Amino acid sequence: MSDQVPTQDSNSPKKRSKSKAAMDTIPHSAEIGLEFVCRDDTSATLKIPYKKELIGNPLTGTVHGGVVLSLIDSACGRAVFIALKEPETIATLDLRVDYFKPAKPEQDLYCVAECYKLTRTVVFMRAVVYQDDVDDPIASSVSTFMRTSVQ
């Protein structure tokens, strides 16, 4: 993984536009300010810009852990849709998060999520949340998603 915040340079405008449009239809994503950053064939990177409304601890200014969880679930879901060949309904089956340290106040959060195994009924994901350096994560996650449109 790269040690820098991702850019959109490696993605076509059409792919970025399609992913952004899909996320814009989810009210919760809009409320927390979720933004699409980039993608490839099996992964997606999303961002949540820092804002005061997302603070979990007013004494430190750190973002609430639930915001981190929402970022992970959204990034993983986006990566699942990217990895699938055809659109279908999915559902989060299991999502485990290991929190390593609090996020730094007044800095954006990034999550890169990757589909590492796609079966007929279940999609296996891993994700990392970071701010400056993907190799210095705030949290990591493994999760599974059910494919509900299996034929």
C-alpha positions in Angstrom: 0.0 0.0 0.0 1.1 3.5 -0.7 2.2 5.8 2.1 0.4 8.9 0.7 -3.2 10.1 0.6 -4.7 8.7 -2.7 -5.5 10.8 -5.7 -8.1 10.4 -8.4 -5.5 10.5 -11.2 -5.6 6.8 -11.9 -9.3 6.6 -12.3 -11.4 7.5 -15.3 -13.9 10.3 -14.9 -16.7 7.9 -15.8 -15.9 5.5 -13.0 -15.5 8.3 -10.5 -18.8 9.8 -11.5 -20.7 6.5 -11.3 -19.3 5.7 -7.8 -20.0 9.3 -6.6 -23.5 9.2 -7.9 -24.2 5.9 -6.1 -23.0 7.3 -2.8 -24.9 10.5 -3.1 -28.2 8.6 -3.0 -27.6 7.5 0.6 -28.8 10.1 3.2 -26.5 8.9 5.9 -23.5 9.2 3.6 -24.4 12.8 2.8 -25.0 13.7 6.5 -21.5 12.6 7.5 -19.9 14.1 4.4 -18.7 10.9 2.9 -16.8 11.4 -0.4 -15.6 9.0 -3.1 -11.8 9.3 -3.7 -10.7 6.6 -6.1 -11.1 2.9 -7.1 -9.6 0.1 -9.0 -11.1 -3.3 -10.0 -11.5 -4.7 -6.5 -11.1 -1.7 -4.1 -12.4 1.7 -3.2 -11.1 4.6 -1.2 -13.5 6.9 0.6 -13.0 10.1 2.7 -14.8 11.8 5.5 -13.7 15.5 5.8 -13.2 16.6 9.4 -16.1 18.6 10.8 -17.1 19.5 14.4 -20.4 17.7 14.2 -18.6 14.3 14.0 -16.6 14.8 17.2 -17.0 12.0 19.8 -14.9 13.5 22.6 -15.3 17.3 22.9 -12.2 17.5 25.2 -9.9 16.1 22.6 -11.7 16.9 19.3 -11.4 13.3 18.0 -13.9 11.9 15.7 -16.5 9.4 17.1 -15.7 5.7 16.7 -19.1 5.3 15.0 -18.1 7.6 12.3 -15.0 5.4 11.7 -17.3 2.4 11.5 -19.6 4.0 9.0 -16.6 5.0 6.9 -15.4 1.4 6.9 -18.8 -0.2 6.1 -19.4 2.3 3.3 -16.0 1.8 1.8 -16.4 -2.0 2.0 -19.8 -1.8 0.4 -18.6 0.4 -2.4 -15.7 -2.0 -3.1 -18.1 -5.0 -3.1 -20.2 -3.3 -5.8 -17.1 -2.6 -7.8 -15.9 -6.2 -7.5 -19.2 -7.7 -8.7 -19.6 -8.2 -12.4 -23.3 -7.3 -12.3 -25.4 -5.2 -9.9 -27.0 -7.1 -7.1 -28.2 -6.6 -3.6 -25.8 -7.1 -0.7 -25.9 -7.0 3.0 -23.2 -6.7 5.7 -23.0 -10.0 7.5 -20.1 -9.4 9.9 -17.8 -6.4 10.4 -15.0 -6.5 12.9 -13.0 -3.3 13.7 -9.7 -3.0 15.5 -9.1 0.5 16.7 -5.4 1.3 17.1 -5.4 4.9 18.1 -7.7 8.0 18.1 -7.8 10.0 14.9 -6.0 13.3 15.0 -8.3 16.3 15.4 -9.1 18.5 12.5 -7.8 16.0 9.9 -9.7 14.1 7.3 -10.2 10.3 7.5 -9.6 8.0 4.6 -10.5 4.3 4.2 -9.2 2.0 1.6 -11.3 -1.2 1.3 -10.4 -4.3 -0.7 -12.3 -7.3 -1.8 -9.9 -10.2 -1.4 -12.3 -13.1 -2.0 -15.5 -13.3 -3.9 -17.6 -16.5 -3.7 -21.0 -17.4 -5.0 -22.7 -16.4 -1.8 -20.2 -14.3 0.3 -17.7 -11.5 -0.3 -14.7 -11.2 2.0 -13.3 -7.7 2.7 -10.5 -6.0 4.5 -10.1 -2.3 5.1 -7.8 0.3 6.7 -8.6 3.7 8.0 -5.9 6.3 8.1 -5.1 10.0 7.9 -1.6 10.8 6.6 -0.2 7.4 6.0 -1.9 4.1 5.2 1.0 2.3 6.9 0.1 4.1 10.2 -3.6 3.2 10.5 -6.2 4.4 13.0 -8.2 1.2 12.5 -8.4 -1.9 10.5 -11.3 -4.2 9.6 -12.3 -7.5 8.2 -15.8 -8.1 7.1 -18.1 -10.3 5.1 -21.0 -9.4 2.9 -23.9 -11.6 1.7 -24.8 -11.7 -1.9 -28.6 -11.8 -1.9 -29.2 -12.0 -5.7 -27.4 -15.3 -6.1 -29.0 -17.5 -8.8 
